[in-house]
Amino acid sequence: MSADGTTAGTTTPEAVRPPTAPAAPTAPAAPTAPAAPTPEHAELIEQAEDVRAKAARLRALKESVERGGPDERATAAQHAKGKLTARERIALLLDEGSFHEVEPLRRHRATGFGLEDKRPHTDGVITGWGTVHGRTVFVYAHDFRIFGGALGEAHAQKIHRIMDRAIAAGAPLVSLNDGAGARIQEGVTALAGYGGIFTRNARASGVIPQISVMLGPCAGGAAYSPALTDFVFMVRETSQMFITGPDVVRAVTGENVTLGALGGADVHAEVSGVAHFAYDDEQSCLEDVRFLLSMLPQNNRETAPAAPAEDPVDRRCEALLDLVPAGGNRPYDMRRVIEEIVDDGEVLEIHERWAANVVVALARLGGQVVGIVANQPLVLAGVLDIDASEKAARFVQMCDAFNIPLVTLVDVPGFLPGVGQEHNGIIRRGAKLLYAYCNATVPRISLILRKAYGGAYIVMDSRSVGADLSYAWPSNEIAVMGAEGAANVIFRRRIRSADDPEATRRQLVKEYKAELMHPYYAAERGLLDDVVDPADTRRVLAEGLRMLRTKHADLAARKHGNPPQ
């Protein structure tokens, strides 16, 4: 026992606790009734359901708008004419799924003449943006199923807004035109709408590429806007352009003419020069619009997009030695020369069927986009006339505006003589090409293939008007005029007094050629940078363009020039 009275090794009662008895089972609690919603909670639930309902109604409305048209009969009538709807056209133009529409719920606010009872969404024009080959493009498309695509106040304001956005964003604008002109019921407000479009066309000129695609009848103001843009595409049978229609022409002049004969695609592609391209169907037309856009920069501050060149830059063009005949009077197809020089023979010719004595085209050389201007010996021996001068001048200006280098292929016997040419202004209208070249600041290379005579030699981007590089083939002849004509002028008296005038004339022509028209005469006087082997043409041009890529040139400060008209 210990001193405190406890036995060693034992445990106190507090150290051993008896087991706890199990608790009696608890009866389950009665279910709690849900609390009644407060007025605030009920209002929130009602608002959430209301938002969902409104969102569902919005989706249904937009789906209805996207289906488009007042009813299915309007769509069927459009298809029956061989025409696509506005949305079908946009889908072909833009990359799949890239279109962002703006103002799809816009409606007009006009009254009178029953307009207050007809207020369809979009008001007959679809506007927005998307991409073509991954690059942003703005677009508006007339919907012929609504008011015949006619332009009213709301319609015009939608176009104004998308044009403003295109200019601000620095991206191309494509208009898909299928409209009947001004909406007569809206009177002067419709005409004012056209004025706003024209002003923006002029403001955007040379700033962003503008492309007009004519896909239906476009009269009056609807035809003037395309005329202010850079390129006009048309589709045969379904598209027409004119200021006054056949009925007005018949009433005023007594002439009976059909829509196609007055302003169809072939007329404007071959006779008037209004259309740059003409196609048999809308699909191929819109595919070439996409191709053209791939060759153009987004705006005047950028260069055209380059593409990988699988075609070797230093490839020798042996075929050129046989394509161009040595005789200056023998024709050949300049298109084949161009195809041999450029990457993979791929060329987009512009204004192919109008003023065919000159060829203008976009192509790539070493992966870089170039603009090509070339005389066509196959048509009128490649002379320059009024139409050819204007065609080439506008192309040069377009290339210069959008930083596209110029390559000029020269084989020109001169300007076309004749009373008609002189009376119709060959002096002022031919000067347009001279003016365009003299003002162009992009890289410029000229190449004389065969002959270059008189003023036409100067006008076709000679060294004297600012070509950065000037080359010639060993077959070139640069002179004031052909040897025969020159000899007849210089040696007129000597030939006339000779015992054998014809033999004397032939001898003097030979002497003139040997003295002044041999291929190295201009090179010896520093008017050519080099005489090149035709087979080396592709390499020489590509190397010159590569050197000139960083060219910078400024014109004198001025508000604008006053070009010949």
TORMI-720314 format. One record per residue (C-alpha): residue number from 1; x negated, y negated, z. Coordinates in steps of 0.5 Angstrom, whole numbers, padded with zeros to 4 digits, m for minus. Example, Ala and Ser with C-alpha at 12.3 -4.5 7.8 and 13.67 -1.06 7.14 Angstrom:
BEGIN
{1, {m0025, 0009, 0016}}
{2, {m0027, 0002, 0014}}
***
This chain:
BEGIN
{1, {0000, 0000, 0000}}
{2, {m0003, m0007, m0002}}
{3, {m0003, m0013, 0003}}
{4, {0003, m0016, 0000}}
{5, {0007, m0009, 0002}}
{6, {0008, m0006, m0005}}
{7, {0005, 0000, m0007}}
{8, {0000, 0000, m0012}}
{9, {0002, 0002, m0019}}
{10, {0009, 0001, m0019}}
{11, {0014, m0003, m0023}}
{12, {0018, m0009, m0020}}
{13, {0026, m0008, m0021}}
{14, {0025, m0014, m0025}}
{15, {0020, m0011, m0030}}
{16, {0025, m0006, m0032}}
{17, {0031, m0008, m0035}}
{18, {0037, m0003, m0037}}
{19, {0040, m0003, m0044}}
{20, {0045, m0008, m0046}}
{21, {0052, m0005, m0048}}
{22, {0054, m0006, m0055}}
{23, {0059, m0012, m0056}}
{24, {0066, m0011, m0057}}
{25, {0067, m0012, m0065}}
{26, {0070, m0019, m0067}}
{27, {0076, m0019, m0071}}
{28, {0075, m0022, m0078}}
{29, {0077, m0030, m0078}}
{30, {0083, m0032, m0082}}
{31, {0082, m0035, m0089}}
{32, {0081, m0043, m0089}}
{33, {0086, m0046, m0093}}
{34, {0082, m0051, m0099}}
{35, {0082, m0058, m0097}}
{36, {0087, m0062, m0101}}
{37, {0083, m0067, m0106}}
{38, {0082, m0074, m0104}}
{39, {0085, m0079, m0109}}
{40, {0077, m0081, m0111}}
{41, {0076, m0073, m0113}}
{42, {0082, m0072, m0117}}
{43, {0080, m0079, m0121}}
{44, {0073, m0076, m0122}}
{45, {0076, m0069, m0125}}
{46, {0081, m0073, m0129}}
{47, {0076, m0077, m0132}}
{48, {0071, m0071, m0134}}
{49, {0077, m0068, m0137}}
{50, {0078, m0074, m0141}}
{51, {0071, m0075, m0143}}
{52, {0071, m0068, m0146}}
{53, {0078, m0069, m0149}}
{54, {0075, m0075, m0153}}
{55, {0068, m0072, m0155}}
{56, {0073, m0066, m0158}}
{57, {0077, m0071, m0161}}
{58, {0070, m0075, m0164}}
{59, {0068, m0068, m0166}}
{60, {0074, m0067, m0170}}
{61, {0074, m0074, m0173}}
{62, {0067, m0073, m0175}}
{63, {0068, m0066, m0178}}
{64, {0074, m0069, m0182}}
{65, {0070, m0075, m0185}}
{66, {0064, m0071, m0187}}
{67, {0069, m0066, m0191}}
{68, {0070, m0073, m0194}}
{69, {0076, m0075, m0199}}
{70, {0083, m0077, m0198}}
{71, {0085, m0070, m0200}}
{72, {0082, m0064, m0203}}
{73, {0085, m0066, m0210}}
{74, {0081, m0072, m0210}}
{75, {0075, m0067, m0209}}
{76, {0077, m0062, m0214}}
{77, {0078, m0068, m0219}}
{78, {0071, m0070, m0218}}
{79, {0068, m0063, m0220}}
{80, {0073, m0063, m0226}}
{81, {0069, m0068, m0229}}
{82, {0063, m0065, m0228}}
{83, {0061, m0069, m0222}}
{84, {0058, m0068, m0215}}
{85, {0061, m0071, m0209}}
{86, {0057, m0076, m0205}}
{87, {0055, m0072, m0200}}
{88, {0053, m0066, m0204}}
{89, {0049, m0071, m0208}}
{90, {0045, m0073, m0202}}
{91, {0044, m0066, m0200}}
{92, {0041, m0065, m0206}}
{93, {0036, m0071, m0206}}
{94, {0034, m0070, m0198}}
{95, {0030, m0065, m0195}}
{96, {0035, m0060, m0192}}
{97, {0038, m0062, m0185}}
{98, {0035, m0069, m0185}}
{99, {0040, m0074, m0186}}
{100, {0042, m0079, m0181}}
{101, {0049, m0082, m0183}}
{102, {0050, m0089, m0180}}
{103, {0057, m0093, m0180}}
{104, {0061, m0086, m0182}}
{105, {0067, m0089, m0178}}
{106, {0067, m0096, m0182}}
{107, {0074, m0098, m0185}}
{108, {0076, m0104, m0188}}
{109, {0080, m0110, m0185}}
{110, {0083, m0113, m0192}}
{111, {0091, m0114, m0192}}
{112, {0095, m0115, m0198}}
{113, {0097, m0110, m0204}}
{114, {0098, m0104, m0200}}
{115, {0091, m0104, m0197}}
{116, {0093, m0105, m0190}}
{117, {0096, m0098, m0191}}
{118, {0090, m0095, m0194}}
{119, {0084, m0095, m0189}}
{120, {0080, m0089, m0190}}
{121, {0073, m0088, m0186}}
{122, {0067, m0090, m0190}}
{123, {0071, m0094, m0194}}
{124, {0068, m0091, m0200}}
{125, {0060, m0091, m0199}}
{126, {0056, m0086, m0195}}
{127, {0050, m0090, m0192}}
{128, {0044, m0087, m0188}}
{129, {0037, m0084, m0188}}
{130, {0033, m0078, m0189}}
{131, {0027, m0075, m0191}}
{132, {0024, m0073, m0198}}
{133, {0018, m0068, m0198}}
{134, {0018, m0070, m0190}}
{135, {0017, m0078, m0192}}
{136, {0023, m0083, m0190}}
{137, {0028, m0085, m0195}}
{138, {0034, m0089, m0194}}
{139, {0040, m0088, m0199}}
{140, {0047, m0090, m0200}}
{141, {0052, m0086, m0204}}
{142, {0059, m0089, m0207}}
{143, {0064, m0084, m0206}}
{144, {0069, m0084, m0212}}
{145, {0074, m0081, m0209}}
{146, {0076, m0087, m0204}}
{147, {0078, m0093, m0208}}
{148, {0074, m0091, m0214}}
{149, {0068, m0093, m0210}}
{150, {0070, m0100, m0211}}
{151, {0066, m0105, m0207}}
{152, {0070, m0109, m0202}}
{153, {0067, m0113, m0196}}
{154, {0066, m0107, m0191}}
{155, {0063, m0103, m0196}}
{156, {0058, m0108, m0198}}
{157, {0056, m0110, m0191}}
{158, {0055, m0102, m0190}}
{159, {0050, m0103, m0196}}
{160, {0047, m0109, m0194}}
{161, {0045, m0106, m0187}}
{162, {0042, m0100, m0190}}
{163, {0038, m0104, m0195}}
{164, {0036, m0109, m0189}}
{165, {0034, m0103, m0185}}
{166, {0030, m0100, m0191}}
{167, {0026, m0107, m0192}}
{168, {0024, m0107, m0184}}
{169, {0022, m0100, m0184}}
{170, {0018, m0100, m0190}}
{171, {0021, m0094, m0194}}
{172, {0024, m0093, m0201}}
{173, {0031, m0094, m0202}}
{174, {0035, m0090, m0207}}
{175, {0042, m0091, m0209}}
{176, {0047, m0086, m0212}}
{177, {0052, m0090, m0216}}
{178, {0059, m0088, m0218}}
{179, {0063, m0094, m0217}}
{180, {0068, m0098, m0221}}
{181, {0065, m0105, m0219}}
{182, {0068, m0110, m0215}}
{183, {0075, m0108, m0211}}
{184, {0080, m0113, m0214}}
{185, {0085, m0113, m0209}}
{186, {0079, m0116, m0204}}
{187, {0078, m0122, m0209}}
{188, {0072, m0126, m0208}}
{189, {0070, m0123, m0202}}
{190, {0068, m0117, m0206}}
{191, {0064, m0121, m0211}}
{192, {0060, m0124, m0205}}
{193, {0058, m0117, m0203}}
{194, {0055, m0116, m0209}}
{195, {0051, m0123, m0208}}
{196, {0048, m0120, m0202}}
{197, {0046, m0114, m0205}}
{198, {0043, m0117, m0211}}
{199, {0039, m0122, m0206}}
{200, {0036, m0116, m0202}}
{201, {0034, m0112, m0209}}
{202, {0030, m0119, m0210}}
{203, {0027, m0119, m0203}}
{204, {0025, m0112, m0203}}
{205, {0022, m0112, m0210}}
{206, {0015, m0110, m0210}}
{207, {0016, m0109, m0202}}
{208, {0019, m0102, m0202}}
{209, {0020, m0097, m0208}}
{210, {0028, m0098, m0211}}
{211, {0031, m0093, m0215}}
{212, {0038, m0093, m0218}}
{213, {0041, m0086, m0220}}
{214, {0047, m0087, m0224}}
{215, {0052, m0082, m0223}}
{216, {0059, m0085, m0226}}
{217, {0062, m0091, m0229}}
{218, {0058, m0097, m0227}}
{219, {0061, m0104, m0229}}
{220, {0060, m0111, m0228}}
{221, {0056, m0112, m0221}}
{222, {0055, m0105, m0220}}
{223, {0050, m0105, m0226}}
{224, {0046, m0111, m0225}}
{225, {0044, m0108, m0218}}
{226, {0040, m0102, m0222}}
{227, {0037, m0107, m0227}}
{228, {0034, m0111, m0221}}
{229, {0031, m0104, m0218}}
{230, {0024, m0101, m0220}}
{231, {0027, m0094, m0224}}
{232, {0034, m0092, m0227}}
{233, {0036, m0085, m0227}}
{234, {0042, m0083, m0232}}
{235, {0046, m0077, m0233}}
{236, {0049, m0076, m0240}}
{237, {0057, m0075, m0241}}
{238, {0058, m0078, m0234}}
{239, {0055, m0084, m0233}}
{240, {0055, m0091, m0236}}
{241, {0053, m0098, m0235}}
{242, {0056, m0104, m0238}}
{243, {0057, m0111, m0236}}
{244, {0064, m0111, m0240}}
{245, {0068, m0105, m0242}}
{246, {0070, m0102, m0248}}
{247, {0077, m0106, m0247}}
{248, {0074, m0112, m0246}}
{249, {0069, m0112, m0252}}
{250, {0075, m0110, m0257}}
{251, {0079, m0116, m0254}}
{252, {0074, m0121, m0255}}
{253, {0070, m0118, m0261}}
{254, {0075, m0113, m0265}}
{255, {0069, m0108, m0264}}
{256, {0072, m0101, m0262}}
{257, {0067, m0097, m0258}}
{258, {0067, m0091, m0253}}
{259, {0064, m0091, m0246}}
{260, {0058, m0087, m0248}}
{261, {0057, m0091, m0255}}
{262, {0057, m0097, m0251}}
{263, {0053, m0096, m0244}}
{264, {0052, m0088, m0244}}
{265, {0045, m0085, m0242}}
{266, {0042, m0084, m0249}}
{267, {0044, m0091, m0251}}
{268, {0040, m0094, m0245}}
{269, {0034, m0089, m0245}}
{270, {0033, m0090, m0253}}
{271, {0036, m0097, m0255}}
{272, {0036, m0102, m0249}}
{273, {0031, m0099, m0245}}
{274, {0035, m0100, m0239}}
{275, {0035, m0093, m0236}}
{276, {0028, m0090, m0235}}
{277, {0030, m0083, m0235}}
{278, {0036, m0079, m0238}}
{279, {0039, m0072, m0236}}
{280, {0044, m0067, m0238}}
{281, {0046, m0065, m0230}}
{282, {0046, m0068, m0223}}
{283, {0042, m0063, m0220}}
{284, {0036, m0064, m0225}}
{285, {0036, m0071, m0225}}
{286, {0036, m0071, m0217}}
{287, {0030, m0066, m0217}}
{288, {0026, m0071, m0221}}
{289, {0028, m0077, m0217}}
{290, {0025, m0073, m0211}}
{291, {0019, m0072, m0216}}
{292, {0018, m0079, m0217}}
{293, {0018, m0081, m0210}}
{294, {0013, m0076, m0208}}
{295, {0008, m0080, m0213}}
{296, {0010, m0087, m0210}}
{297, {0008, m0090, m0203}}
{298, {0013, m0092, m0198}}
{299, {0011, m0099, m0199}}
{300, {0007, m0104, m0202}}
{301, {0002, m0104, m0196}}
{302, {0000, m0096, m0197}}
{303, {m0003, m0092, m0202}}
{304, {0001, m0087, m0206}}
{305, {0000, m0080, m0202}}
{306, {m0006, m0076, m0205}}
{307, {m0005, m0068, m0206}}
{308, {m0010, m0063, m0206}}
{309, {m0013, m0062, m0213}}
{310, {m0014, m0055, m0215}}
{311, {m0016, m0057, m0222}}
{312, {m0024, m0059, m0221}}
{313, {m0025, m0066, m0222}}
{314, {m0031, m0065, m0226}}
{315, {m0028, m0060, m0231}}
{316, {m0030, m0061, m0238}}
{317, {m0025, m0063, m0243}}
{318, {m0027, m0059, m0249}}
{319, {m0020, m0059, m0253}}
{320, {m0021, m0067, m0253}}
{321, {m0026, m0066, m0258}}
{322, {m0021, m0063, m0263}}
{323, {m0015, m0067, m0261}}
{324, {m0017, m0074, m0264}}
{325, {m0018, m0074, m0271}}
{326, {m0024, m0078, m0273}}
{327, {m0020, m0082, m0278}}
{328, {m0017, m0088, m0276}}
{329, {m0011, m0087, m0280}}
{330, {m0009, m0080, m0278}}
{331, {m0004, m0079, m0272}}
{332, {m0004, m0075, m0266}}
{333, {0000, m0074, m0260}}
{334, {m0003, m0078, m0254}}
{335, {0001, m0074, m0249}}
{336, {m0003, m0068, m0251}}
{337, {m0010, m0072, m0249}}
{338, {m0006, m0075, m0242}}
{339, {m0005, m0067, m0240}}
{340, {m0012, m0065, m0242}}
{341, {m0015, m0071, m0237}}
{342, {m0010, m0070, m0231}}
{343, {m0009, m0065, m0226}}
{344, {m0006, m0059, m0228}}
{345, {m0003, m0062, m0234}}
{346, {0003, m0065, m0230}}
{347, {0005, m0072, m0232}}
{348, {0012, m0076, m0230}}
{349, {0013, m0080, m0237}}
{350, {0017, m0086, m0236}}
{351, {0021, m0089, m0241}}
{352, {0020, m0083, m0245}}
{353, {0025, m0085, m0251}}
{354, {0025, m0092, m0251}}
{355, {0019, m0096, m0255}}
{356, {0015, m0089, m0256}}
{357, {0009, m0093, m0259}}
{358, {0007, m0094, m0252}}
{359, {0006, m0088, m0247}}
{360, {0007, m0090, m0239}}
{361, {0006, m0085, m0234}}
{362, {0005, m0083, m0227}}
{363, {0000, m0077, m0226}}
{364, {m0006, m0075, m0221}}
{365, {m0013, m0075, m0222}}
{366, {m0017, m0072, m0217}}
{367, {m0011, m0071, m0213}}
{368, {m0010, m0079, m0213}}
{369, {m0004, m0082, m0216}}
{370, {m0006, m0086, m0222}}
{371, {m0001, m0090, m0227}}
{372, {m0003, m0089, m0235}}
{373, {m0002, m0094, m0240}}
{374, {m0003, m0091, m0247}}
{375, {m0002, m0093, m0255}}
{376, {0002, m0087, m0258}}
{377, {m0001, m0086, m0265}}
{378, {0004, m0081, m0267}}
{379, {0010, m0087, m0267}}
{380, {0008, m0093, m0271}}
{381, {0001, m0092, m0271}}
{382, {0001, m0094, m0264}}
{383, {0002, m0101, m0265}}
{384, {0004, m0106, m0260}}
{385, {0011, m0109, m0261}}
{386, {0016, m0113, m0257}}
{387, {0019, m0107, m0254}}
{388, {0012, m0103, m0253}}
{389, {0009, m0110, m0250}}
{390, {0015, m0111, m0245}}
{391, {0015, m0103, m0243}}
{392, {0008, m0103, m0241}}
{393, {0008, m0110, m0238}}
{394, {0013, m0108, m0233}}
{395, {0010, m0101, m0231}}
{396, {0003, m0105, m0230}}
{397, {0007, m0109, m0225}}
{398, {0010, m0104, m0222}}
{399, {0003, m0100, m0221}}
{400, {0000, m0106, m0218}}
{401, {0006, m0108, m0213}}
{402, {0005, m0101, m0210}}
{403, {m0003, m0100, m0210}}
{404, {m0003, m0095, m0216}}
{405, {m0010, m0095, m0220}}
{406, {m0009, m0096, m0228}}
{407, {m0012, m0092, m0233}}
{408, {m0011, m0095, m0240}}
{409, {m0012, m0091, m0246}}
{410, {m0013, m0095, m0252}}
{411, {m0012, m0093, m0260}}
{412, {m0009, m0099, m0262}}
{413, {m0009, m0102, m0269}}
{414, {m0006, m0109, m0267}}
{415, {0001, m0112, m0266}}
{416, {0007, m0110, m0271}}
{417, {0007, m0116, m0276}}
{418, {0014, m0118, m0279}}
{419, {0019, m0123, m0279}}
{420, {0024, m0120, m0274}}
{421, {0018, m0119, m0269}}
{422, {0016, m0126, m0270}}
{423, {0023, m0129, m0270}}
{424, {0025, m0125, m0264}}
{425, {0019, m0127, m0260}}
{426, {0013, m0123, m0260}}
{427, {0009, m0129, m0258}}
{428, {0012, m0130, m0251}}
{429, {0014, m0123, m0250}}
{430, {0008, m0119, m0252}}
{431, {0004, m0124, m0247}}
{432, {0008, m0121, m0242}}
{433, {0003, m0115, m0242}}
{434, {m0003, m0120, m0242}}
{435, {0000, m0123, m0236}}
{436, {0001, m0117, m0232}}
{437, {m0006, m0114, m0233}}
{438, {m0009, m0121, m0232}}
{439, {m0006, m0121, m0225}}
{440, {m0007, m0114, m0223}}
{441, {m0011, m0113, m0217}}
{442, {m0011, m0105, m0217}}
{443, {m0017, m0101, m0220}}
{444, {m0017, m0101, m0227}}
{445, {m0021, m0097, m0232}}
{446, {m0020, m0098, m0240}}
{447, {m0022, m0092, m0245}}
{448, {m0022, m0094, m0252}}
{449, {m0021, m0087, m0256}}
{450, {m0022, m0089, m0263}}
{451, {m0020, m0096, m0265}}
{452, {m0018, m0103, m0262}}
{453, {m0017, m0109, m0267}}
{454, {m0015, m0116, m0266}}
{455, {m0011, m0119, m0260}}
{456, {m0008, m0112, m0258}}
{457, {m0015, m0110, m0256}}
{458, {m0016, m0116, m0251}}
{459, {m0009, m0114, m0249}}
{460, {m0010, m0107, m0247}}
{461, {m0014, m0109, m0241}}
{462, {m0021, m0110, m0244}}
{463, {m0027, m0112, m0240}}
{464, {m0025, m0120, m0242}}
{465, {m0018, m0119, m0238}}
{466, {m0021, m0116, m0232}}
{467, {m0022, m0109, m0233}}
{468, {m0026, m0106, m0227}}
{469, {m0030, m0101, m0232}}
{470, {m0029, m0100, m0239}}
{471, {m0031, m0094, m0243}}
{472, {m0031, m0092, m0250}}
{473, {m0032, m0085, m0254}}
{474, {m0037, m0085, m0260}}
{475, {m0031, m0085, m0265}}
{476, {m0029, m0092, m0263}}
{477, {m0028, m0098, m0267}}
{478, {m0028, m0105, m0264}}
{479, {m0027, m0111, m0268}}
{480, {m0022, m0117, m0270}}
{481, {m0019, m0113, m0275}}
{482, {m0020, m0106, m0280}}
{483, {m0026, m0106, m0284}}
{484, {m0022, m0106, m0291}}
{485, {m0018, m0112, m0288}}
{486, {m0024, m0116, m0286}}
{487, {m0028, m0115, m0292}}
{488, {m0022, m0117, m0296}}
{489, {m0022, m0124, m0292}}
{490, {m0029, m0125, m0292}}
{491, {m0031, m0123, m0299}}
{492, {m0025, m0125, m0303}}
{493, {m0029, m0129, m0308}}
{494, {m0034, m0124, m0309}}
{495, {m0030, m0118, m0310}}
{496, {m0025, m0122, m0315}}
{497, {m0031, m0124, m0319}}
{498, {m0035, m0118, m0319}}
{499, {m0035, m0113, m0326}}
{500, {m0032, m0108, m0322}}
{501, {m0028, m0111, m0316}}
{502, {m0026, m0104, m0313}}
{503, {m0033, m0101, m0313}}
{504, {m0035, m0108, m0310}}
{505, {m0030, m0108, m0305}}
{506, {m0032, m0101, m0302}}
{507, {m0039, m0102, m0302}}
{508, {m0038, m0109, m0298}}
{509, {m0033, m0105, m0293}}
{510, {m0038, m0100, m0292}}
{511, {m0043, m0105, m0290}}
{512, {m0038, m0109, m0286}}
{513, {m0037, m0102, m0282}}
{514, {m0045, m0101, m0281}}
{515, {m0046, m0108, m0279}}
{516, {m0040, m0110, m0274}}
{517, {m0036, m0103, m0273}}
{518, {m0041, m0098, m0271}}
{519, {m0039, m0095, m0264}}
{520, {m0045, m0098, m0260}}
{521, {m0044, m0105, m0262}}
{522, {m0040, m0107, m0256}}
{523, {m0044, m0103, m0252}}
{524, {m0050, m0107, m0254}}
{525, {m0047, m0113, m0252}}
{526, {m0045, m0111, m0245}}
{527, {m0037, m0111, m0247}}
{528, {m0037, m0103, m0245}}
{529, {m0040, m0100, m0239}}
{530, {m0042, m0094, m0243}}
{531, {m0040, m0089, m0249}}
{532, {m0038, m0083, m0246}}
{533, {m0037, m0076, m0249}}
{534, {m0030, m0074, m0250}}
{535, {m0031, m0068, m0246}}
{536, {m0033, m0071, m0240}}
{537, {m0027, m0076, m0240}}
{538, {m0024, m0073, m0234}}
{539, {m0030, m0073, m0230}}
{540, {m0032, m0080, m0232}}
{541, {m0025, m0083, m0230}}
{542, {m0025, m0079, m0223}}
{543, {m0032, m0082, m0221}}
{544, {m0030, m0089, m0223}}
{545, {m0023, m0089, m0219}}
{546, {m0027, m0086, m0213}}
{547, {m0032, m0091, m0213}}
{548, {m0026, m0097, m0214}}
{549, {m0022, m0094, m0208}}
{550, {m0024, m0099, m0204}}
{551, {m0023, m0105, m0209}}
{552, {m0021, m0111, m0206}}
{553, {m0019, m0117, m0210}}
{554, {m0015, m0123, m0208}}
{555, {m0011, m0128, m0213}}
{556, {m0011, m0136, m0212}}
{557, {m0006, m0138, m0207}}
{558, {0001, m0140, m0210}}
{559, {0008, m0139, m0209}}
{560, {0009, m0134, m0215}}
{561, {0007, m0135, m0222}}
{562, {0011, m0137, m0228}}
{563, {0011, m0131, m0233}}
{564, {0013, m0131, m0240}}
{565, {0020, m0129, m0241}}
***
